[in-house]
Amino acid sequence: MNRSVLTSISFTIAVLIAPQSSWGDFQTLIEQLPEDANTLVLFDMEAILASPLAVKYNWSQNQHSDFAKGIMIVSPNTKHLAMASQMDLEVMRPHWSATMMELSEEPSMLNVTERYGGNVDEINGQKAAVLPNNMYVIKFGKYYAGSMYPADRQKAARWVEEAFAMSGRKPLAPYLAEAQSYLKNTPILMAIDMQHVLSPKFIRSKLDGMKSLQGKKVDLDQLATTLSSVRGATLGLEIGEGIGGGLKVDFGSDITIMNDFAKPLLLECLANHGAMIDEFNDWKVTVTANEVLLKGSLGVSGVHRIFSLLDTPPSLSPQPSESTAAGGKPTQAQMAQATKQYYKSIELLLNDLTGEDKQHQMTTPGLVALWYERYAAKIDALPILHVDPEMVSFATQVTGALRQSQTALRTAGVRTATQITSMQGAEVYNYQYAAGAAVGEFGGFAAGGAYRYQDDPRASLRQDGQQIAQITAQETAKGYSTANNLMQEITVSMADMRKKMTEKYQVEF
């Protein structure tokens, strides 16, 4: 699985009536995760594949093809998976992400490099592979393996050293350790620790612009203080005859002040940070003294959208048992099949990105830029074994164009911030203006606001507001225009490559 486990009231889950998952099976994996994580993801693949829905649609038989397409985010021979990351919650980008996997077959680092490229290595006495997408894969035992992004060798070596130094480690922060107990009730869990992340002052600066609060009789100062007590959020998915989910947000103080608007406020926050799923609108809400709980059903598209927020660890399953030509080279048929699958995977990801772009057109350029980066990384992570080198080179051009789009949107925010802070006759103060100006690498809000000292300060503020709105609209339009042009070029190039590969292999792509 793979972009933005998930700054504000962001995301995660609840206790659902579901088949019992074996919590004990995860203890070894959790004990070997790095410390200082603020997100946790757990997958019980044995329970998932035994579910009625999985049996009905033969998920087990389709694991290899679904993983190759980017639909399945867990390697086909994975029994249990635990993923942790230290996320920059302002821009929703991980400083590092690590995954531990319990496998049904012994992993081979040589097979990993054959599938994805890269080189075999050794880290602190353990066999490892360093992959072109800036990731380490490390063998932790006969049926255990881990991955770490980015491929920081020193951090990876210290991780291995700590994991083997002592048993019974407890690397998780209190909220994440508490969230893992829900695995007794659901086979898929995602949690994010948000304690001490948001200050009342920061939250208060955003509340005036929240549509969900318009017309509500609420003390915004008190609400800001209440919201700043957020401990974290947990998302759980149940798989039976269908797919159900629960989203739970926990607070350290009484939140009954939110009874009348908890759901619309939560959904607006999720939408503002790219974590909104359409089905959430139909979920039922329950507000207790210290938590907001949403529960309801999910469609396949909703599940796929959630999984798209996650970084995909590499496949560690054995290679398909197909014969190769003399000298170990792939046959023409193998190359045609692998190249077609690779092309279809890129096409699927680009179509999904287009859906994200349309869904979040009204949010900040920084947020949309984040999605371009995440999908470029997903394409980088696709396996390349037996894929035509020309197609691999083409994929590099596609990810380069996506990152150009990301830069165009991010730069729109920077240009907006620069113009706001240089408005003629303005004295600039350091405060955060939530008009979509992105100054961080992948988003955030620009610092800067303009006030003129005139006889009528209210008129001055109105004029400044109009000018700021105009600047923001113009620069945002430029950023979107550049990104859209690049996406159109990608669409044309995809069609050309499809035609070229079809003619080369005489197989319809």
N, C-alpha and C positions, 0 to 999 in steps of 0.2 A: 504494500500500500504506500501509497505515497502520501506540496505547497503548500500554515499555516496553519497541523494542530492549531489553534484558533485564537481592545484594550478597553476596556470598559467591561460591562457585564458580558463577558464572552462565554464560553460554551462548556458544556459537558453533560451528567446523566443521573438517572434515578433507579430506584428499586422496582423491578418489574416481576410479574409472575412468569417465570421462565424455567426451562430445564436446568437442573443443578449443574453448574460448572465446578470443576475440581480446583478449588483455590490452592490446595497443596501443590498441584503440579506447577504452579507459577513461582513457588518460593525460591527455588534454585535460580531461576531467571532474574527475579527481582533482586536477590542478594548480590548478583553480579553486575548490576547496573551502576554507572558512575554516580557520584554524589552531585548535589546542587542542582538537580533537575527541578523545573517547575511545571512540566507536563508529563503525563503518563498515558500510555495506550496499551491495552491488553487484548489479545485475541485468543480464544480457545477454539482452535480450528477443528478439533475432534468433536466438540459439541455442536459446532456450526454444521459440519458435514453430516452429522447424524440427525439433524432437524428434519421435520416432515417436508419443509419447503425445499431443502437441499436434495433430499431423496427424490422428490417429485421431478425436479428439473436437472437431475444428474450433475450436480455441482462437482462432485468428486471426479467424474470422468472428464469434465471440461476445464479442470484447474490449469493445466498447462497452457491451453490456448487462451483462456481468459486472462491469465497472468501476462502472457506475451502481448495481448492487446491493450494491457493497461487497465482492464476492468477489475481484475483481482489484484489486491495489493499485498497478498501474503504468498510467499513462495510455496509451490505445490506440495513439497514434502514436509511442510512445517506443521508440527502438532500444537505447539503453544508459542506465542510471541509476546515479548514485552519491549516496549519502546519508550524511551525517556529522552527529554530534550530540555535544554536551558534556552527558553524563548525570550527574545526581546519583545516584550508585550506591547511596546509602543508601535513598532513597525511589523510585528508578527513574523519575525524572521529568526530562526534558531542560531544562537552562538555555536551550539553543537547539538548533534542528535545521535543517539546510540540505540542499537537494537540487540536484544538477546533472543535467540531462537532455539527451541528444542525440536530436533529433526527426527524423521523416521529412518533416515539413511545417513551414513557417514559423509560429511561434506569433503570435497576436494578443492583446494585452493587453485590447483592447476586448471580444473574444469571451469572455475569461476573466471579466470583470466582468459580462457579460450572463448567463453561466452560473451564477455564484456570488453575484452582487451585488457591491457595493464600488465603487471609483473608480479611474480611470486616473491614474497618477502618473508622475514621472520621478525617478530616483535616480542622481546622479552622471553625468548625461548619458544614462542608459539607460532605455528605456521600461519601465514597471512597473505593477503593479496591486496595490492593497491590498484584501484581502478581509475580509468580516465575521467570519471565524473567526480573526482576528488573525494573518494570514499575508501576506507580501509575495511576489509573483511578479515576476521580473525577466528581461528579455530580454537574453541575453549575446551573441547573434549570430544570424545568419539561421536556423540550425537548433539553437540552444542556448538553454536557459532554466534559471533556477534559482528556488528558493523558499526562504523563510526564515521560521521560526516561533520566537518571537513576532515580530510586526511592529515591531521596534525599528528606526526609520528610521536612527538614527546608526550602529548596528552594520551594517545592510544597506549603507549608503553606504560604510563603511570596507571591507566585504567586496568590493564592486565595485571600489573603488579598488585594493585589493591584488591582485585577480585580474587586472586589466588592467595593473598596474604592471610586471610582469616575467613572462617565460616561464620554464618549467622550475622552477616553484615545487615545493617538497616539503613540503606542509602537514601530512602525517600523522606521528603519533608512531611510533617505531621498530616497536612490535608491530603496529600497523595496516598499516604499510608492508610488513612481512614477510607479514602475512596476505593482502594483495592478490595475492601471487604465486600463491596457490592458484586464482586465477581461470582459470589455464591448464587446470584440470581440472574445473571445475564452473561452471555459468552463474549460480548464485545463491550469494552469500556474505554472511555476517554475522559481524562480529568486534567484540570488546569488549576494550579495554585496561584491565587491572586492576592494573597494577604500582603498588606503594606505596599501595594502597587499604586493605588490611586489615592491622591490627597483630596480632602474636602474642597480645597480651593480650586483644584483642577476640575473636579466634577461640577462645581458650582458655575464655572465659566462656560460649561456646555449646556446646562439645563435650560437657559432662556430660549435656546434655539430648538429644543426638542418638541416635535409636533405632537407627540403623545401626551405632553403636559399642557398643551394649550387649552385654556378654559377650565383647568382643574384648580380647585381651591386647596393649595398645598403650600406650606412654608418651604421655599426652595433651599434656604440655608440649612434647615433641619434635614431635608431630604438628602442634600449633598453629604452631610455628616453620616447619615444612615447608610447611604450607598458606599461610602468609603470604608465601611466595616466589612465589605465583601471578603469572604475567605477563599472562595473558589467556586468552580462549577464542574459538574460531572454529567456525562452523557452516556447512556447505556442503550444497547440495541438487543431486543429479544427476537429470536427467529423460531417460529412455530409453523403454522399453516401460512402465515404471512409474516410481515416484519413490523414490530412495534418498537417504540422508543420512549425514553424519558429524559428530560433535561431538568436538572436540579441546580439551582444557584443558592449557595449558603452564605449567610451573613453572621457577623459577630454580635449584632445588636438587633433589637426589636424592629421589624419592618412592616408592622401593620399599617403604618402611614401610607403604604403603597397598595393597599387592598383594592382600590378602585381603578388603578391603572398599571398594575404590575406587569400584565401580559403585553400590552402595547409598548410599554417602556422597554421591556426586555427585547421584544422583537425589533424595535427601532435600533437598539444598541447592536444587536446581532447583524442587522442589515448594514449599519454604518461601518462594520468591520469585516464584511465579506463572509460571515458565517451563517447567513440566513438561508433557510430551506423553505420552499413554498408550503410544504405540509405543516410547518409550525403554526400557520394561521388557523388551522383547524384543531389544534391540540387543546385539550382542556387544562385550565390552570387551577392550581390550589396554592393559596398563600397561608403559611403558618407564621408563628412568631419569628422564625429565623431562616425561612427558606421559601423560595418560589419554585414550584414544581409544575412542569408541563409534561403531559403524556398524550400519546396518540399513535397513529399508524404511519408508516413510511412506504413510499413506492421505491422501485429500484433506482429511479433517477435521483431521489432524495438521498439514498444510501451512497450512490456514486458521488454525489456532490460532497457529502461528508468525507468520504475517503479521499477526495481530491485535495483536501486540506493537509493530508499526511504525506510524509516522505516515504518513498517505496524502497525497502531494502532489496538487495539483489536476490535472484533465484539461486538456491543452493541445491536444487534437485539434480540428479544425474542427467547427463545428456541423453536425448532420445536415441534408442538403439537402432540407428539407421546406418547402413554400410556406406563407406566413402569410396571414392575412386582410388586408383593406384597412387601410392605416395602419400596417402592420408588426405588428399585434397577432396573437397566436396564435389559431388556430382552436379551436373547442370540442373537436374530436377531439385536437388537439395537447395541450391542457390536460388532457384526460382521461388520455391516455397518460402524460404527464410526471408528473401527480399520482399516478397509480396506481403508477408505478415508484418514486416518492419514498416512498410509503406502504410498499411492499413492502421497500424498502431499510431503512427504520426497523424493520419487523417482523423482518427477517433479523438485524439487529444486536441487537435485544432478545432474540431467541431464543438467539443466540450468547452474550450476556451471562448469560442464565439458566443456560446450560451451564457457564460459567466459575464462576458463584456456587456451583452445586452441587458442582463439582469441587474448589473451594478452601474449602468450608465449614469445614474443620478448621484452617485457617491463621489468621493474625492479622487482626483487623478492619481494620488499616491496609492490608494487602495487598488485601483485598476492596474497600475504598474506592478503591484505585488503579484497579481494573477499572471501577468505575462512572464515574470521571472520564474514563477513556480512551474508553469507548463514548459518553459524552456528546459528547466532542470529535469522534468519528467521525460522529455525526449532524449536528453543526454543519458538518462539511466536505462534506456531500452537495450536489450541484448543485441549484439552484432554478429554472433556466430553465423558463418556462411552467408552473411548479407553482402550483396554486391558493393564493392568499395565506392563506386560512384554514388550509390544510394546513401551510404554512410556520410560521404562528403556533402551530399545534398542536405542531409539532416543538420549538419553543422551550419550550413547557410541559413536554414530555417530558424534554428535557435539563435543565430546571430541577428536575424531580422526581428525576432521576438524581443530580444534584449535591446535592440534599437528602439522598438516601440515603448518598452519600459522606460528607457532613458528620456524619450520625448515627453512622456507623461510626467515623469519626475521633474524634468527641467521646467515644465509648465508651472509647477508649484514654486520652484525657485525663482523664476522670472516674476511671478505674481508677488512673492514676498519682497523682492528687490524694488519693484515699482511702488508697492505700498509704503515701504520705509523711506522712499525718496520723493514722496509727494511734496510738491512745492509748498513752502510755507508751513510745513508740518514739524512738530516737535515729537520725536518718536519715543515711545515707552516700551519696555519689555513686557508684553503680555501676549497670551496666545489667542490667535484669531482663527476660528474654525471655518474658514471659507474655502478650504480645500487646497491651501498652499502647502506643498510638500517640501520640507527641507532635509529630511532624513534620507537615507539611501533608498528606502522603499516606501516612504510616506511620512506621516506625521503632519504637524501643523506649523505654519510659518509664524515666527515671532515678529511682531511689528504692528503698530497701530498709529493713526495720525490724528492729532487734535490741534485745531487752530484756536488761538485766543482772540475772540472777537466779541463785540458787544452782545451778540446773541449766540451763546455757545450751542444752543439746541439746533439752530439753523446750520451752524458749522458742522455739527455731528451728522446732520442729515446729508449735507453736501459730501462730506467725507465718505459716508456710507454708500452713497450713490456712485462715487468715483471708485471706491474699492470694489463694489459689485461689478462695475463695468470692466475694470482691470482683470478681475478674476474670470469673468465670462470670456473675455477676449483670449487670454492666455490658455485657459482650459480648452477652448475651441481649437486653438493652434495645436495643442498637444494631441487632442483626439484626432484631428485631421491628419497629422503625421502618422500616428499609429494606425489609423484606418487605411491610409495609402499603402503602408507596409504590409498590412494583412491582405489587401487586394493583390499585391505583388506575390505574396506567398501562395494565394489561391491559384493564380495563373501559373506559377512555377510548379505547383503540385500537379496540375493538369498536364503540363509538358512532360514532367518526369513519369507520370503514369503512362502516357503514350509511348515514351521512349523505352521503358522497362517492358511494356506489353510487346512491343516489336522485337526487343532483344531476346526475350525468353519464350515468346509465342504462348504466353499465358495471360489471360485477362486480369489486369490489376484493378 
